[in-house]
Amino acid sequence: MKLLRYGPKGSEKPACLDKSGAIRSLAGVIDDITPAVLSPESLAKLAQLDPTSLPLVSEPGRIGTPYTGLGKFVCIGLNYSDHAAESGLAVPSEPVIFNKWSSAFTGPNDVVVIPKGSQKTDWEVELGVVIGSKARYVSEADALKHVAGYCVVNDVSEREYQIERGGTWDKGKGCDTFGPVGPWLVTPDEAGDPQQLQMWLEVNGKRFQNGNTRTMVFNVAYLIHYLSQFMTLYPGDIVSTGTPPGVGMGQKPPVYLKPGDTIRLGIDGLGEQQQQVYAWDEALLD
């Protein structure tokens, strides 16, 4: 099942995709796609629906985040060994954890706004894992039972803020618009093996990133197990699991985003995103 939300910011409506890729309204079934809807019981009820019996949405307009009610936005750094190498850093012996702030959470095709004075805004295609049931001290064997679904994340990053301003990664990771998510939330039964997903990213039509989740240093099940030792994961939390090589910082010379650029990225079976890059303008954030 592929779940999504469409409509203007703050007024999104719930929907799903049918097998032909057409959008079908869930407005008569649920009020919205919230953390409660991400529970195993609720998703099982939705899975029993025949999408073709639902109203067709012919002109959805804007696609929003695939669910509302974001909890934590937890991210994993250096989770692909070749990305660690291009960053000039060692492959970690344990997962590197940082956070994006909830104000970074935005729709898959919404604008990316470069922060004031930024010269090193970068891109990162990542697999997002959305939690559907509470996970606290879970075993690796049981970890995937807590997953509601998977989605595409662009872990937009400001490298100067991240690396050169005191070493606190969160400074460069959680700026407004730095967390495009979606277009869909794809349930595990349809997404398949999360460690066999091809991913890619282009800037202005040039392919910079090509990777596959099978090359993760720490796989999805281990990450959920590991994170649950340090925090309780709740429905609506999202874990962004790291990026393959090809980020702007790793180019020789480095290449960073500038106003007017177009970013396209996707993961097989999880859909594609496209963002236009703008200079700082507060009006673009509301």
N, C-alpha and C positions, 0 to 999 in steps of 0.2 A: 504494500500500500504506500502511495506517495501522497503526503499531506502538505498543504500549502495554505497561504492566506493572501488575499488580494484586496486592493483598494487603497485609498489615501492613508497617510500616516495617522494612526490613532483611530481609524474607522475600518480596519481590515475585516474581511469576512472569511470564514473557514471554507475550505474546499479540498477536493482530492482530484487526482488524475485517473481517468479510466485507461483501459489497455491501449486505446488508440492515441493517448496523449491529450485528450480533450479534458478541459477543466469542468468539474461537476460540483455544484454548490452543496455544502453540508449545513447551510444555515437553518434548515428545517430539522436538523438532527441534533446539532450542538450549537451553543452560542458562540464559541470560539475554540481555538486549539490552545488549551491552557495546560499547566502541569498536571492537573487532574485527568485530563484527556489522555495524557501520555502513560497512564498506568496500564499494566498488562490487561487488566479486566476491561478497561474502556477501549483499548485498542482492539481487543478480541471482538467486542461488540461491533465496532466500526468495520472490522474485516468481514463480518457477515453480510454487510450491505452489498447490493448489486449497484455499482456505480452508474450503470446505464439507466437506472431507474431514478436517478437524481437530476435536478434541473441543470441544463447545460449553461455554462457561462461563456458566451461567445466573445465578449469584449471585457476581459478582466482588468485591463489597465495595469497599474503598478502592481508588482509582486512584492509582498512584504516579507518580514521574517516568517519562517514556517510555523512558529508558535509564539505566544506571548507569555509574559510572566517569567522571564529569564531570572534564574537564581545566580549561581556563580558562573563565571566565564573563566575556566581554568585552562591554561596552556602548558604545553610541554616543549622545552627547548632542546635543540641539538639531537633530535631523535632519529636522524638519518646520518650515518657515519660520514658520507661524502659531503653533506652540508656542514657538518662540524669541521671537516678539513678545509672547505672553502672559506669558513669563518676564522680559520687559524686557531681553532680550539680543539682540545682533546675530546674523544668520544667519552661521554659521561659513564661512570660506573653505576650510577643511579639516575633516575629521571630528574631532569631540571624542571622545576615548577615555577611558573609566574602567572600573573593574572591580567586580564583585560577588565576594564570597568564596564558596568552595565550600559553606560552612555555611549560606548563604542558599538553596541549591538545595532545593526541596521540591515535593511533589505539587500538582497543579492545584486540588484541593479541600481541601488541608490548611489549618489555621488560620493567620491572620496575627496575630502577637503584637507589640503596640506596645512599643517599648523603654522601659526605665525612664526616667521623666521626660519622655518625648516629648510634645510638643504639636502637632507638624506632620508627622505621618505621612500620606503622600499615595499616590496610585495612578497607574499608567501602563500602558495596554495596548500591547504591542509584538509585532512579528514576530520570532520567534527563528529563527536559522539554525544548524543543527547540522552541523559539519564531519565528513566521512567519509573524507577522504584528505589526507595532508600537503600543506600549501600554504606555500611559501616563495618570495617574489619572483615570484608568479604574475601573468600579464597579466590585464587586465580581461576580455579575450575568453575566457580559459580558466577564469576564477574559478568559475563555477557548476558546473564539472565536479567540484569538491571538496566539493560540498554533499551530505550524506546525506539531509537533509530539513528540514522547517519545522515550527514549533510556536508555540503561544501562550505569551507570557511576560507576567507582571505585574511590572513593574519598580517594586516598592514602594519608596518613598523617604522619608527623614526630612529635611525641608527645612532645619530649623535646623542639623542636623549637616552637611548638604551645603554650605550657603551661608554660614552665620554663624559657623562654628567653624574658621576658618583657610583656607577656600577649597579644601579637599581633598574633592572630591565623594565619593570612596570611603567616607568616614566615614558618610555618610547613605544609602548604597546597598546595603551588604553585610550589614546586620544579619540576625540569624537570622530565617528565614521570609520574607525580603524578595525571594525569587526563585521564586515558583510557576511551574512549567513543565509543559506538556501541555494536554489529556489524551493527545494522540497525537503521534507523530513521523510526519509525512506525507511520503512520498518525492516527489521533484520531478516525476515523471511524473504523479502524481495531484494534487499541489498546483497545478500549472499555473504561470502567469506570476506570479512573486513580487511584481511591481509592479502587480498588479491585484487586490489583496485588500482587501475591506471589513473594517473593524475597529470595535469599539464597547466601551464600558464603562459599567456602571450601579452606583450606590451606593444601597442601600435602594429599588431600583426606579426611581430617577431616572436618565435617560440623561445622562451628562456628556460622554462622548467618542464622536464619530462621525468616522471618517476612512478613508482609503484609502492603501495603500502607493504608489500612483502619484504622490503628492505629496511623497515623500521628497526631500530635498535631494541626498543621495548614495544611489544605488540599491545593491541587494544585491551585484551583481557588482563595482561600484567599491569597496565597503566591504571585501570579501574581498581584492581586489587591494591596496588601501591598507594594511590591517592586516598583510598578508604582507610589507610592506616593513620593519616594525618588530618583528615576532615571527613565529616559525613556528607556524602553526595545525596542530593535530594532531586526529586522529579523537577525538570526544568533547568537543572545545571547542564552546562555543555563543556566538554573537554575537547580542545583542539590539539591534535596529536603530533604536530611537528611537520616540517617541510622538507622535501627533497632538494638537491642542489639546483642552482640556477638563479638565486636571488640577485638583486642588483648589487649588493655589497660585494658579492663574489666575482663580479666581472672585472676584467682587466683592460682598461681602468674601470672603476665602479660606475654603475649607471643608476641614477635615481629618478623617481617620478617627478614630473613637472606639469604645470597646468596645461590642459589640452590633451594629455595622454589618455589612451583607452586601454583598460586592462580587461582581458578575457581569460577565464579559467574554468576548469571543470574536472569532474571525477566521473569515470564510467559508471552509468546507472544512477548517479546522484544529481545530474543536471549541470548546467553551466551558469556562470555569472558574467556580467559585463558592467564595468564602472567607468565613468568619466571622471577625470581628475581635475579639481579646481583649486585655485589659490584661495587663501583664507577669506571667507565671507560668512559672517555669523548668520546671515539670512538663509544660507543654505542648510543650516542645522535644524531649523524649526519647520 
